[in-house]
């Protein structure tokens, strides 16, 4: 009898509510530093460490100056582990925003059963806890990511992560805080310029909603002008640094980038599949569910923009439009649509169980605390394990290279060794993962890639020594990392200084 009368105080409910975004963030899987894309995005910000100031790629034009500035500040103040904590904040903002959007649309109280259950389902999906049940419920499945293998959240912190501020902007706008919404809307493209189009589409939606609501064109126009002013610095930076050097070099760079380097992101024929259609259908379903709310236009305008410009690109095959990635808007539409559909399903169920939930609300809340606590424990353990892991790419070879490197050294390595630069903090001739964005610099990167491919080609080992002699002089290469799978023979230019089962490290003769 006493158990049935247990009541949770408002203070207890609010404490639990405040912890939910943190539990979500801790439960979300993070890779060790510096995994995959982080070797590209962190390079400029870490330029002052080791001998990276002498690296060719790091001395190319930085496409993410704000992010690089943040990387530099965090590394200098909090240390490299600070990046994981920054990402926890980003993840918490994401959870707070999408759950808040759903709560506003369906009238969920943030201390209510619907909100808590929605949190549990959302955290389970994004953390991958139920990934083994079905592809739909995986951390990179169609309920959580956009098309073209693009997403706001990934397993590592990067510039695209700041897309969560567009979601926060939408939540704040729905809460009738338009100025804060516009400020947040400008944060995302400041860190990653491909969000400019999405921010513009959402701004148009805000302007239309504001005018329709107030009938005051000045208020609506003010929001549009403020949004433009706030993104002018990054727009100006891009125009100054990434405008075509010549029409020819720009076209050549764009064609290589779209057709060869990132077709999985940039070519509709490469990424459009049944799951892309599913994501579109999911967005349209959400559009119907929110047809009577302000969120309708906030989804509709970006959806029309994305689909419309994607069809134009498909028809024209325009490389510039492909690299504008109009379909990137989907990385925001899909999480919003997913949470709306999930929340709508819960709302439908709870309306039919209203009598049961009204009588047993506190008991059900107590029952829900158990999985919430388990998620919290799981998240803490996962994060503690993460903090103890070494940086990606740190191994005996990279540790050796870091120990013998000097300021004038440049290492030639197989192009697939994209982690060597940051693992050893040494200049690397080129790698496939990290490329510049300015057209002339990108073309030089492509030339370097071809040079490296030719040298390491197993079918041309007879000429490898002569080729090394030529490029060593031209590019001041001092050391070579060579795979043991196809050793180079009889090259007096090379002097072995390290070997493991996979690679040999040679110093080049200075004569």
Secondary structure as UniProt FT lines:
FT   HELIX           3..5
FT   HELIX           10..27
FT   TURN            33..34
FT   TURN            36..37
FT   HELIX           38..41
FT   TURN            42..48
FT   TURN            50..51
FT   HELIX           52..54
FT   HELIX           57..59
FT   HELIX           65..77
FT   TURN            80..81
FT   HELIX           82..106
FT   TURN            110..111
FT   HELIX           113..127
FT   TURN            128..133
FT   HELIX           135..137
FT   TURN            139..140
FT   TURN            142..144
FT   TURN            148..149
FT   HELIX           159..163
FT   HELIX           164..174
FT   TURN            175..176
FT   HELIX           178..191
FT   HELIX           193..195
FT   HELIX           196..214
FT   HELIX           217..242
FT   HELIX           247..256
FT   HELIX           257..261
FT   HELIX           263..266
FT   HELIX           268..271
FT   HELIX           274..289
FT   TURN            290..292
FT   HELIX           295..316
FT   HELIX           319..324
FT   HELIX           326..329
FT   HELIX           330..352
FT   HELIX           354..359
FT   HELIX           361..388
FT   TURN            392..393
FT   HELIX           396..404
FT   TURN            407..408
FT   STRAND          411..412
FT   TURN            415..416
FT   TURN            418..419
FT   HELIX           420..424
FT   HELIX           439..456
FT   HELIX           458..463
FT   HELIX           464..475
FT   STRAND          479..483
FT   HELIX           484..486
FT   TURN            492..493
FT   STRAND          494..499
FT   STRAND          503..508
//
